[in-house]
Amino acid sequence: MILVTTPTGRIGGQVLASLLDAGDAAGPVRVVVRDPARLSSRVRDRVEAVTGSHADPDVMAKACAGADRVFWLVPPSLTAPSVEGHFGAFTRALVDAITAQGVERVVAVSTLGRGVARHAGQISASLAADDEIRATGVHHRALCPPYLMENLLAQAAALRDAGELTMAVAGDRVLRTCATRDIGATAARLLLDGTWTGQADVPMVGPDDLTPEGMARVVSEVLDRPVRFRRAGAEEQKAALLRYGATDGAAQGLADMMRALDGQDFYGAGVPVTPDTAPTGFRRWCQEVLRPAVLG
């Protein structure tokens, strides 16, 4: 049995759809979800749902009973008191379930930066979670993308109304990217394969060699309107998150992550692309995903 966490999220939903499309090859599929009503009728009729948070040890114990493969993703949170505590709560629940229920394989969404990222907020917390899971001895694959293209969807209004793309990194340095569709496809492929063993990272680096300024030019061409890049400091972005209701701990974690991305080259030009796991180019993604989100 395959267990899918975050089945209503952007990545988890794509993983679940791919597994259901695989039919009998996937076998029985179970999901852990806070609100089963958010599952579509097509999904509800084809999966077993365990209600609750996958940070709850009792929920995870029930969800992992009889499951041999788990898709694992710690959902983002702007309301958690601290980044480390947020990742730690979810990870401990999984570790307990692996130990008690005999889960054989975990496919987890992680990040590039292992051995390089320092004091990097959510990035550091994600990599530490991988280490804790791997300490159980479970077969483990960490999907390791750089900057997610879907992060730009939060700027749809600014792109439409102000013609501005904002990041807290240098505009003239290459920033590697990945589309979530590729993460979902790779995760599903690994979950359907019950033969791999051991513990390894799976880099997921898209084919582009773009700087943020270059991204703004592509976005401008796709939207057919002027778009300029603006560099915003990490403290400016932290202040904006606080205004939107983020806790100080969550906002500080994101500020630390952006500082690390700006000062440490683990999402940059020195990172090789991986077309087998991340084939989607930035222009194609902008045409298919960003343009409809911005222009309707």
C-alpha positions in Angstrom: 0.0 0.0 0.0 1.1 3.5 -0.8 0.5 6.4 1.7 0.3 9.9 0.3 0.6 13.0 2.6 -0.6 16.4 1.5 -3.0 15.0 -1.1 -4.7 18.3 -1.6 -1.5 20.3 -1.9 0.1 21.3 -5.2 2.8 18.6 -5.2 0.9 15.9 -3.2 -2.1 16.3 -5.4 0.0 15.7 -8.5 1.6 12.6 -7.0 -1.8 11.2 -6.1 -3.3 11.9 -9.5 -0.3 10.0 -11.1 -0.7 7.1 -8.8 -4.5 6.8 -9.5 -3.8 7.1 -13.3 -1.4 4.1 -12.9 -4.4 2.0 -11.8 -3.6 -1.6 -10.7 0.2 -0.9 -10.9 -0.1 1.3 -7.8 -2.2 -1.1 -5.8 -4.2 0.4 -2.9 -3.6 4.0 -2.1 -4.3 5.7 1.3 -4.1 9.4 2.1 -3.8 11.3 5.3 -5.8 14.6 5.1 -7.1 17.1 7.6 -10.4 17.6 5.7 -11.5 14.7 3.5 -14.2 17.0 2.0 -11.4 18.8 0.1 -10.7 15.6 -1.9 -12.6 15.5 -5.2 -15.3 12.9 -5.6 -13.1 11.0 -8.1 -10.4 10.7 -5.5 -12.6 9.9 -2.5 -14.0 6.9 -4.3 -10.6 5.5 -5.1 -8.6 6.0 -1.9 -8.8 5.2 1.8 -8.6 8.4 3.8 -7.2 8.8 7.3 -8.4 12.1 8.8 -6.0 14.3 10.7 -2.6 15.9 10.6 0.5 13.9 9.6 2.3 15.7 12.5 0.1 13.7 14.9 1.8 10.5 16.0 -1.5 8.7 16.5 -2.7 9.7 13.0 0.5 8.6 11.4 0.5 5.3 13.3 -3.0 4.6 11.8 -2.1 5.9 8.4 1.1 3.8 8.1 -0.4 0.5 9.3 0.0 -1.8 6.4 1.7 0.8 4.2 5.1 -0.1 2.7 5.7 3.1 0.7 5.1 6.7 1.9 5.2 10.0 0.0 6.4 12.5 2.5 6.2 16.3 2.4 6.2 18.7 5.3 3.7 21.4 4.4 4.8 25.1 4.7 3.4 27.1 7.6 3.5 30.8 8.4 1.9 30.3 11.8 4.3 27.8 13.4 6.3 29.3 16.3 9.6 28.1 14.8 10.8 26.5 11.6 12.8 23.8 13.5 9.8 23.0 15.7 7.5 22.7 12.7 9.7 20.3 10.8 10.6 18.4 13.9 7.0 17.7 14.9 6.1 16.2 11.5 9.4 14.3 11.3 9.1 12.7 14.7 5.6 11.4 13.8 7.0 9.7 10.7 10.0 8.3 12.4 7.8 6.7 15.1 5.5 5.2 12.4 8.5 3.9 10.4 9.8 2.2 13.5 6.5 0.8 14.7 4.8 -0.1 11.4 7.7 -1.3 9.3 7.4 1.1 6.4 10.0 0.1 3.8 10.4 3.1 1.5 10.0 6.8 1.9 10.0 9.3 -1.0 10.4 12.8 0.5 10.4 16.3 -0.9 13.6 18.0 0.3 15.9 20.5 -1.3 19.4 21.1 -2.8 22.0 22.3 -0.4 23.1 19.2 1.5 26.6 19.8 2.9 26.6 23.4 1.7 23.6 25.3 3.1 24.3 26.9 6.5 21.7 28.7 8.7 19.3 28.6 5.8 15.9 28.5 7.6 13.5 26.1 6.0 16.3 24.6 3.8 18.4 23.6 6.8 15.3 22.3 8.6 14.4 20.1 5.6 17.8 18.7 5.3 18.0 17.9 9.0 14.6 16.1 8.7 16.1 13.9 6.0 18.9 12.9 8.3 16.5 12.0 11.1 14.4 9.9 8.8 17.4 8.1 7.4 18.7 7.3 10.9 15.8 4.7 11.0 17.4 2.7 8.2 14.4 3.1 5.9 15.0 3.1 2.2 14.8 6.7 1.3 14.9 9.0 -1.7 15.1 12.8 -1.1 13.8 14.8 -4.1 16.0 17.8 -4.1 14.9 20.8 -6.3 16.2 24.3 -6.2 13.9 27.3 -6.4 10.4 26.3 -7.2 8.9 28.1 -10.2 5.5 28.0 -8.4 6.9 30.4 -5.9 6.2 33.1 -8.5 2.5 32.5 -8.4 2.3 34.4 -5.2 3.4 37.4 -7.2 0.6 37.1 -9.8 -1.0 40.4 -8.7 2.2 42.3 -8.7 3.1 41.0 -12.1 -0.3 42.0 -13.5 -0.7 45.4 -11.7 2.8 46.7 -11.2 4.9 44.7 -13.8 7.3 43.8 -11.1 9.0 40.5 -10.2 10.6 40.6 -6.7 13.2 38.4 -5.1 15.7 38.8 -2.2 18.6 37.6 -4.3 21.0 39.3 -6.8 19.4 39.9 -10.1 22.5 39.0 -12.1 23.4 35.6 -10.6 22.0 32.3 -12.1 19.2 30.9 -10.0 18.3 27.3 -10.8 14.6 26.4 -10.9 12.3 23.4 -11.0 8.5 23.0 -11.7 6.4 21.1 -9.2 4.9 18.9 -12.0 8.4 17.3 -12.4 8.6 16.7 -8.6 5.2 15.0 -8.7 6.1 12.8 -11.7 9.4 11.7 -10.2 7.8 10.9 -6.9 5.1 8.8 -8.5 7.6 6.9 -10.5 9.7 6.1 -7.4 6.6 5.1 -5.4 5.5 2.7 -8.2 8.9 1.0 -8.2 9.3 -1.3 -5.3 12.8 -2.4 -6.2 15.1 0.5 -5.2 17.0 0.3 -2.0 19.3 2.4 0.1 19.3 6.2 0.8 20.1 8.8 -1.8 19.4 12.3 -3.0 17.6 12.9 -6.4 18.6 16.3 -7.7 15.8 18.0 -9.7 17.3 20.9 -11.6 15.5 22.4 -14.6 17.2 23.1 -17.9 17.5 26.9 -17.7 20.5 29.1 -17.0 18.6 32.2 -16.0 19.2 35.0 -13.6 16.3 36.7 -11.9 16.7 39.5 -14.4 16.5 36.9 -17.2 13.4 35.4 -15.6 11.8 38.8 -15.6 12.5 39.2 -19.4 11.0 35.8 -20.1 7.9 36.6 -18.0 7.6 39.9 -19.9 7.7 38.2 -23.2 5.2 35.5 -22.2 2.8 38.1 -20.7 3.4 40.5 -23.5 3.8 43.4 -21.1 6.8 45.1 -19.4 8.1 43.2 -16.3 11.1 44.5 -14.4 13.1 42.7 -11.7 13.3 44.3 -8.2 15.6 43.1 -5.5 14.0 43.2 -2.1 16.1 42.7 1.0 15.5 39.7 3.3 14.3 42.1 6.1 11.8 43.7 3.7 10.4 40.4 2.9 10.3 39.4 6.6 8.4 42.6 7.4 5.9 41.9 4.6 5.3 38.4 5.9 4.7 39.7 9.4 2.1 42.1 8.0 0.3 39.1 6.5 0.1 37.4 9.8 3.2 35.2 9.9 4.8 34.4 13.2 8.2 36.0 13.9 9.8 32.5 13.8 8.3 31.6 10.4 9.2 34.9 8.9 12.7 34.8 10.3 13.2 31.3 8.8 12.2 32.6 5.3 14.5 35.6 5.7 17.4 33.3 6.7 16.6 31.1 3.7 16.8 34.0 1.3 20.0 35.3 2.9 21.5 31.9 2.4 20.4 31.7 -1.2 21.9 35.1 -1.8 25.3 34.3 -0.2 25.8 30.5 -0.7 26.0 28.9 -4.2 23.8 25.9 -3.8 21.0 26.9 -6.2 23.4 28.7 -8.6 25.2 28.3 -11.9 27.6 25.6 -10.5 24.7 23.2 -10.0 24.3 20.8 -13.0 20.9 20.4 -14.7 19.1 17.1 -14.5 16.9 16.7 -17.6 15.8 13.2 -16.7 14.1 14.4 -13.5 13.3 18.0 -14.2 12.6 18.5 -18.0 10.2 21.5 -17.7 11.8 24.8 -18.9 11.0 28.1 -17.4 9.4 29.6 -20.5 7.1 26.6 -21.0 6.0 26.8 -17.4 5.3 30.5 -17.7 3.2 29.9 -20.8 1.2 27.0 -19.3 1.0 28.0 -15.6 2.0 31.6 -14.9 0.3 33.3 -17.8 -3.2 31.9 -16.9 -2.7 32.8 -13.3 -1.8 36.4 -14.0 -4.1 37.1 -17.0 -6.9 34.7 -16.4 
